[in-house]
């Protein structure tokens, strides 16, 4: 499987099995974190009333932790029950939430166009379907290093996608062992994942201010979440009494 295309005056863009394997190897470390994040989503999804099939389908179709957790908040606001009992208004709210949270992928796709734009459509679109925050970062680093095998994007995406689905499944199955995952802060793993990405992207002195701002915002969100969870945990016994 080898495809070669010219990207203007730049080096030739290829799509080979070697690039696919290189992407898969490079994404193994991030795939483990995606697996843990998927477990957290599966736990919270079970508490929101989603069945195993619903959670897996959502993870496969949406493939965005932040958007999926936001969608679970919408479902939680109507009392749970999963997608089966969702009305038209809830469905529209879910669609709007997911589109808004995933708007960043418009920019991701634009940054990858110089690499994927010269490839056949089915290769480029398949790679973009499996694109996530982590392997987008890996792909940008690969491209910046001067390597032009675009199959790297697909290979890294497939490994992280598999970890996400496996984590979702395990989280859903284990959900009955943890009575309230949100109270333990599992739904705030997006903060840790985003912080890890920010550190990975930091390689120039001019990035200092954005990195500090991002870290401060993440710390504020985490503190607010932990404070809320602690307050809820302390209030529950008092209400029961």
N, C-alpha and C positions, 0 to 999 in steps of 0.2 A: 504494500500500500504506500505509494509515493506520489505525491502531487507537487508540482513545482509551478509557481506563478511569479510574475514580475510585479513588484510594488513600486512603480515609478522608477526613479533612479537609484533606489536603495538596493540592498542585497536581495537575492532571490528568496521568496518565502516558500518553504516546503511543508509537507504534511506526511510524516513517516511513522512507522512503527517504533523507531528509535526515540522519536520525540514523544510519542505516547507513553513509552516506558519511563522516559526521563521525568515527565510530568507526574506520573504515578509515584515514582520514588521521592520526588521533591515534596509531595503533598502528604506523605505518611505521618509526619509529626503533627501537622495541622489537622489531619483526619482524626487523630486521637482526641483532640480538643473538641472537634465537631461531634464526635461520638458522645462525649460527656454532655455537651450542650443539647444533643438530641435526647439524651436520657431525661434531662431537666424538662424539655418540652413535652415529652411523653407523659411524665408525671403530672404536669400542670394540665395537659389536655385531658387526661383521665378525670381529673377533678372538675373540669368544665363540662363533663358529660359526653365527650367524644368516645366512640368505640375504637377498637384497635384498627379496624379497616378505615374509619374516618380519619384517624390521626395519621396513618400511613399514606393515605391518598392526599391529605393536605400537605404532608412533608414532601411528597413526590411532585405535586403540582405547583406548590408555592415556592418551596425550597428557600425559605428565608426565615431565620429564627425570629428576628425583630418583628416582621410582619405577622408571623403566626402567633406570637405572644400577644400582639396588639389585637389580633382577631379574636383570640380567646377572651380578652377583656370585654369585647363587644358581646360575645356569647354569654359571659358571666353576668353582665349587666341585665340580661333578660332571664336570669335564673337557671342557666345551663340547659341541658337536654340535648346537646349536640346539634348537628345540622338537620336532622330529621324533623325537628319541631320548629325550625326557623321559618318565619314568615317572609314576605317580600321585603318589608322594611328592613329586617335584620340582614337579609341577603345583600341588599344594596349597601347597607352600612359596612358589611364585611368586605365587599368588593372595593368600596371607596378607601377603606382602611388599608387593605393590602396594596392597592395601587399607589397610595400616598407613601407608605413605608418603603416601597420598592422603587420609588422614583429615581433613586441613586443609580440604578442599573442603566438608565439612559446615558449617564456620564460614563459608566464603565464600558458600555458598548462603543461609545464614541472614541474612548482612548484605545480600544483594541482594533478599531477599524483599519489603521495602517497595517496591522498584522493579518487580520482575518478578511479584510475587504476584497482582496484579490483572489480568494479561494472560491471554489464552487459553493453555491448557496447551501446545499445540504451539509457540507462539512462545517461551514461557518456557523449556521444556525444550531446544529447539534452541539457544537462547542459552547455556544452562548447559552443554551438551555441548561447546561450543567455548570454555568458560571456562578460562583459565590464570592463573598467578600475575601475569603482567604486565598483561593486560587487565583482571583484577579490580582491580588498583591504579588503572588508568586510569578504570574505571567508578566506583570510589568517589570519586575526585576530581571526576568529572563530576557525580555526584549531589550531592556536597557544595557544588558551585558553583551548585546550584539548577536545573540542567537536568534534564528529566524524559523525554527521548526514549530509551526503553529499547532501541531498535534499535542504539544506540551499543555496547551490550555485544556483540551479535552481530557487528556490523561490525568491531570491534577484534579479536574472537576469530577471525574468518575469516582476517584478514590474518596474524595470528601463527601460526595453524594451517598456513597455506600455507607460511610460512617454515620451520616445523618439519619438515614433510614434505620440502620441497625440500632442506633441509640434511641430513636423514637419508639421502636418496637419494644426494646427492653424497658424503657421508662413506663410505657403503658402497662406492660405485664406486671411490673413491680409496683405500680401505683397504689395498689390496695395495702401495701406494707407501710406507706407513709400517709397518715391521715390528712395532712395539710401541707403539701410541698411549698406553696407560696409563702407560708408562715416561716419556713426555713430559708427563704431567700433564693430558691431555685429559679424563680422567674427573673432574677436580676443577673443571671450569668451573661446576658448580652453586654453588660457593662464591662465585665472582665475580658470578654472576647474582643470588644472594641478597643479596650486599652492595649491588649496584646498586639492588635493590628497597628495601632498608632506607633508603638515602640518599634515594630518591624519596619515601618515606613520612614522612621527618623534616621536620616543619613547625612543631613547637611545642617550647617549652623543656622540657616534661615528658617529651619523648621522648628526652632526652639519655642517661639511664641505660640504657634498653633498647637504644639504638643502640650505645652503647659496649660493652655486654655481647655483643651480636650480632657486632660487629666483632672483639672479642677471640676469640670462639669460632671465627669464620671464619678468623682468622689462625692460630689453633692448629691447626685442621684442615688448612689449607693447608701450614703448616710440617711437620706430621707426614707429609702426603702427599708433599711434595717430598723430605723426608729418606728416606722409604721408597723412593721412586723412585731417588734417588741411590745408596742402598745396594744396591739390586737391580742397577743398571747397573754398579756397581763389582764386584759379586760374580760377575756373569755371565762376564766374561773369565777370572777366576780358576778358576771351575768348569770352563770349557772347556779350560783348560790342564791 
